[in-house]
Amino acid sequence: LNAFFKNYPYLSSFIATGMKASLADAFAQKTEPVTSKRSPGKKFSVPRNLTFLLYGGLYQGCAQHYIYNRVFPFLFGAGSSPLQVTMKVVTDLLLLTPFLCLPSMYLMKAIVFQYSFKEAFRKYMYDIREQRVLKKYWAIWVSFVKEKKGKKLLETGTSKKKLTRRFAPRFPSGSDAVPDVWCRPRTSPDSV
């Protein structure tokens, strides 16, 4: 299995994250409470699940593999110093999320549900303005660095370790090279 991940990093990233996203959506659909959007007895939405499978595989798998394993090490270095981690997090929050991460989900949904990219962009902008999707995403990070007992969480050992684990590559000690197979830790099995 390890050889497969090493020899086929994009295919393995697509399969692993696509399946994870698909399974997460399947679980969400099965446990979703009955609301005005979901009537009693509503069947499993295959197009919705396909959207999550494709988004998970293409963006969270392949695109993030390239971004976090090629682009970020090139721009910020392969280390995990506080400055490097901060630069990676800020880039993720201010560039990747609003201009790539979230829009790509809307575009994937447009493809699967067969409506125009213009309509997808309109829905994205509506959700940004009215549903505050981006602010909710950022709120997760703001709560992460809020002060607690006079210290920022980022300064405590456990939280710094979690943040570093999310964005720092894993390679053997003493190695200077960034391995081809490093995957973003939040999507790798060993980071859970």
C-alpha positions in Angstrom: 0.0 0.0 0.0 2.8 2.4 0.8 4.4 1.8 -2.6 1.1 2.7 -4.2 1.0 6.0 -2.4 4.7 6.7 -3.3 4.4 5.7 -6.9 1.1 7.3 -7.7 0.7 10.3 -5.4 -2.0 12.1 -7.3 -4.1 9.0 -7.9 -3.7 7.9 -4.3 -4.6 11.4 -3.1 -7.7 11.4 -5.3 -8.8 8.0 -4.1 -8.2 8.7 -0.4 -9.7 12.1 -0.1 -12.4 11.5 -2.6 -13.6 8.5 -0.7 -13.3 10.3 2.6 -15.4 13.2 1.3 -18.0 10.9 -0.2 -18.3 8.8 3.0 -18.5 12.0 5.1 -21.4 13.3 2.9 -23.1 9.9 3.0 -23.0 9.9 6.8 -24.2 13.5 6.8 -27.1 12.7 4.5 -28.1 9.6 6.5 -28.1 11.6 9.8 -29.3 14.9 8.5 -32.4 16.0 10.4 -35.7 16.5 8.6 -35.9 20.2 7.6 -37.7 22.3 5.0 -34.9 21.3 2.6 -35.1 17.6 3.4 -38.6 16.1 3.4 -39.3 12.9 5.3 -38.4 9.8 3.3 -36.1 11.8 0.9 -33.8 9.5 -0.8 -30.0 9.6 -0.8 -28.8 12.3 -3.2 -26.3 10.7 -5.6 -25.5 14.0 -7.4 -24.7 15.7 -4.1 -22.5 12.8 -3.1 -20.8 12.8 -6.5 -20.0 16.5 -6.0 -18.3 15.7 -2.7 -16.4 12.8 -4.2 -15.1 14.9 -7.1 -14.3 17.9 -4.9 -12.6 15.8 -2.4 -10.5 13.9 -5.0 -9.7 16.8 -7.3 -9.2 19.7 -4.9 -8.6 18.3 -1.5 -6.5 15.4 -3.0 -4.7 16.4 -6.2 -4.7 20.2 -6.0 -3.7 20.3 -2.3 -1.1 17.7 -2.9 0.5 20.0 -5.4 0.0 23.2 -3.4 1.2 21.9 -0.1 4.0 19.6 -1.4 5.3 21.7 -4.3 4.2 25.3 -4.2 4.4 25.9 -0.4 7.9 24.3 0.1 9.1 26.4 -2.9 7.6 29.7 -1.5 8.1 29.2 2.2 10.6 26.4 2.6 10.0 22.8 3.8 10.5 23.6 7.4 8.1 24.1 10.3 9.5 27.2 12.0 6.8 29.5 13.5 7.4 32.0 10.6 7.0 29.4 7.9 3.9 27.9 9.5 2.4 31.4 9.9 3.1 32.2 6.3 1.5 28.9 5.1 -1.6 29.5 7.3 -2.0 33.1 6.2 -1.7 32.1 2.6 -4.2 29.4 3.0 -6.7 31.7 4.8 -6.4 34.8 2.7 -5.6 33.4 -0.8 -6.4 29.8 -1.2 -9.7 29.6 0.7 -11.5 32.6 -0.9 -10.1 32.2 -4.4 -9.6 28.5 -4.8 -10.9 26.3 -2.1 -14.5 27.5 -1.7 -15.0 28.6 -5.4 -13.9 25.2 -6.6 -16.7 23.5 -4.6 -19.3 25.8 -6.2 -17.8 25.0 -9.7 -17.9 21.3 -9.0 -21.5 21.5 -8.0 -22.3 23.5 -11.1 -20.8 20.7 -13.3 -22.6 17.9 -11.5 -26.0 19.7 -11.2 -25.6 21.1 -14.7 -25.9 24.8 -14.2 -23.6 27.6 -15.5 -20.4 28.8 -14.0 -22.0 32.2 -13.9 -24.7 30.8 -11.7 -22.1 29.1 -9.5 -20.3 32.4 -9.0 -23.6 34.1 -8.2 -24.3 31.4 -5.5 -20.8 31.7 -4.2 -21.1 35.5 -3.8 -24.5 35.2 -2.2 -23.2 32.7 0.3 -20.2 34.9 1.0 -22.3 38.0 1.6 -25.5 36.6 3.0 -24.6 33.3 4.6 -21.1 34.5 5.7 -19.5 31.3 4.6 -16.0 32.8 4.5 -16.4 34.5 7.9 -17.5 31.2 9.4 -14.5 29.5 8.0 -12.2 32.1 9.3 -13.9 32.0 12.7 -12.6 28.6 13.2 -9.1 30.0 13.0 -9.8 33.1 15.1 -11.1 30.9 17.9 -7.9 28.9 17.6 -5.7 31.9 18.4 -8.0 33.6 20.9 -6.5 34.4 24.2 -7.0 31.8 26.9 -5.8 32.4 30.5 -3.6 35.3 29.4 -1.8 33.2 26.7 -2.6 32.8 23.1 -3.3 29.2 22.2 -0.8 29.4 19.5 1.9 29.8 22.1 0.9 26.8 24.1 2.8 23.5 23.3 -0.3 21.4 22.4 -1.8 24.0 20.0 1.4 24.9 18.4 2.1 21.2 17.9 -1.3 20.8 16.2 -0.8 23.8 13.9 2.7 22.6 13.0 1.4 19.1 12.3 -1.2 20.5 9.9 1.3 22.4 7.7 4.7 20.8 8.3 6.0 18.1 6.1 6.9 14.7 7.5 10.3 13.4 6.5 13.1 11.4 8.1 15.3 13.3 10.4 18.3 14.8 8.7 16.7 14.8 5.3 16.7 18.0 3.3 14.5 16.8 0.4 10.8 17.2 0.4 9.4 13.7 -0.5 7.0 13.4 -3.5 4.5 11.5 -1.4 4.0 14.0 1.5 0.3 14.7 1.7 -1.3 17.5 3.7 -1.3 16.1 7.2 -5.0 16.9 7.9 -6.0 14.5 5.2 -3.5 11.8 6.0 -4.4 8.8 8.2 -1.5 9.3 10.6 -2.6 12.8 11.6 -6.1 11.8 12.9 
